[in-house]
Amino acid sequence: MRLLFFAGSTREGSFNKRMARLAQHIATANGIEGVFVDLAEYEMPLYNGDLEKHEGPPKAALEFRALMAEYDGVFIASPEYNSSITPLLKNTLDWVSRVPKEHGPDVYKTRVFAIGAASPGYFGGMRSLLALRQVLEVGLGANMIPQQAIVPGAASAFEEDGSLKDEMRQKFVADTVEALAVAARRFKA
Ligand SMILES: Cc1cc2nc3c(=O)[nH]c(=O)nc-3n(C[C@H](O)[C@H](O)[C@H](O)COP(=O)(O)O)c2cc1C
């Protein structure tokens, strides 16, 4: 059983990349195989139906779909932009959803997803998680666990070593990772 971790931001100092890395470290520390990837390595053009018609999904979408297919569970750390998810994350999820069936089974319906958010704001990106849950669960038919974690005040929430200063917040991330691992294991069986 293996988990994939990524964030809906490619910003160098991204708080959500920090959160995804933290979740991956927690998994590894608990004997769960997990890998963090940066979406910067999978740059895709903005979805356009004409582009898709003439060229098909971009190579990065095929590669990212193939990467997701290698893992049993996926953790996404989602930044909040105007109460929703980032264009980067939506575009990535959209393109992956357009990869034709001949490339393999639907990656959304065949693994388990968990979500988290970090924001400098007071709500910790909570509202982006509502939007992301709608996209994944309602839009894409993904299997999702109910647990989720947020990091409010993200600009000062992390220690130098990547952990969270607030023990309760750290525990929420750990509990979410554990629940994802349990669900992914069960789903795979
Ligand atoms: C267009 C835009 C809209 C934003 N809207 C929100 C918002 O609704 N709620 C919030 O908590 N933060 C909002 N922010 C602040 C982001 O949470 C902040 O930039 C955060 O650092 C982005 O995530 P990252 O650090 O992973 O790149 C917004 C930022 C941008 C650029």
The ligand as an SDF file (V2000), in Angstrom:
LIG
                    3D

 31 33  0  0  0  0  0  0  0  0999 V2000
   -6.2470   34.9710   -5.9670 C   0  0  0  0  0  0  0  0  0  0  0  0
   -6.0720   34.6550   -4.5190 C   0  0  0  0  0  0  0  0  0  0  0  0
   -7.1830   34.4820   -3.7370 C   0  0  0  0  0  0  0  0  0  0  0  0
   -7.0580   34.1240   -2.3850 C   0  0  0  0  0  0  0  0  0  0  0  0
   -8.1780   33.8880   -1.6470 N   0  0  0  0  0  0  0  0  0  0  0  0
   -8.0630   33.3920   -0.3970 C   0  0  0  0  0  0  0  0  0  0  0  0
   -9.2200   32.9570    0.3430 C   0  0  0  0  0  0  0  0  0  0  0  0
  -10.3380   33.0260   -0.1220 O   0  0  0  0  0  0  0  0  0  0  0  0
   -9.0200   32.4510    1.5740 N   0  0  0  0  0  0  0  0  0  0  0  0
   -7.7750   32.3110    2.1220 C   0  0  0  0  0  0  0  0  0  0  0  0
   -7.6570   31.8120    3.2470 O   0  0  0  0  0  0  0  0  0  0  0  0
   -6.6470   32.7150    1.4630 N   0  0  0  0  0  0  0  0  0  0  0  0
   -6.7720   33.2420    0.2180 C   0  0  0  0  0  0  0  0  0  0  0  0
   -5.6640   33.6140   -0.4820 N   0  0  0  0  0  0  0  0  0  0  0  0
   -4.3590   33.5470    0.1670 C   0  0  0  0  0  0  0  0  0  0  0  0
   -3.7320   32.1700   -0.0290 C   0  0  0  0  0  0  0  0  0  0  0  0
   -4.2740   31.2930    0.9640 O   0  0  0  0  0  0  0  0  0  0  0  0
   -2.2110   32.2860    0.1380 C   0  0  0  0  0  0  0  0  0  0  0  0
   -1.6980   33.0180   -0.9650 O   0  0  0  0  0  0  0  0  0  0  0  0
   -1.5440   30.9470    0.2540 C   0  0  0  0  0  0  0  0  0  0  0  0
   -0.1980   31.1520    0.6460 O   0  0  0  0  0  0  0  0  0  0  0  0
   -1.6120   30.1450   -1.0370 C   0  0  0  0  0  0  0  0  0  0  0  0
   -1.1700   28.8230   -0.8460 O   0  0  0  0  0  0  0  0  0  0  0  0
    0.3620   28.3730   -1.0220 P   0  0  0  0  0  0  0  0  0  0  0  0
    1.1290   29.0120    0.1050 O   0  0  0  0  0  0  0  0  0  0  0  0
    0.3310   26.8910   -0.9020 O   0  0  0  0  0  0  0  0  0  0  0  0
    0.8550   28.8480   -2.3740 O   0  0  0  0  0  0  0  0  0  0  0  0
   -5.7640   33.9900   -1.8220 C   0  0  0  0  0  0  0  0  0  0  0  0
   -4.6390   34.1970   -2.6360 C   0  0  0  0  0  0  0  0  0  0  0  0
   -4.7860   34.5040   -3.9540 C   0  0  0  0  0  0  0  0  0  0  0  0
   -3.5590   34.6600   -4.8190 C   0  0  0  0  0  0  0  0  0  0  0  0
  1  2  1  0
  2  3  1  0
  2 30  2  0
  3  4  2  0
  4  5  1  0
  4 28  1  0
  5  6  2  0
  6  7  1  0
  6 13  1  0
  7  8  2  0
  7  9  1  0
  9 10  1  0
 10 11  2  0
 10 12  1  0
 12 13  2  0
 13 14  1  0
 14 15  1  0
 14 28  1  0
 15 16  1  0
 16 17  1  0
 16 18  1  0
 18 19  1  0
 18 20  1  0
 20 21  1  0
 20 22  1  0
 22 23  1  0
 23 24  1  0
 24 25  2  0
 24 26  1  0
 24 27  1  0
 28 29  2  0
 29 30  1  0
 30 31  1  0
M  END
$$$$
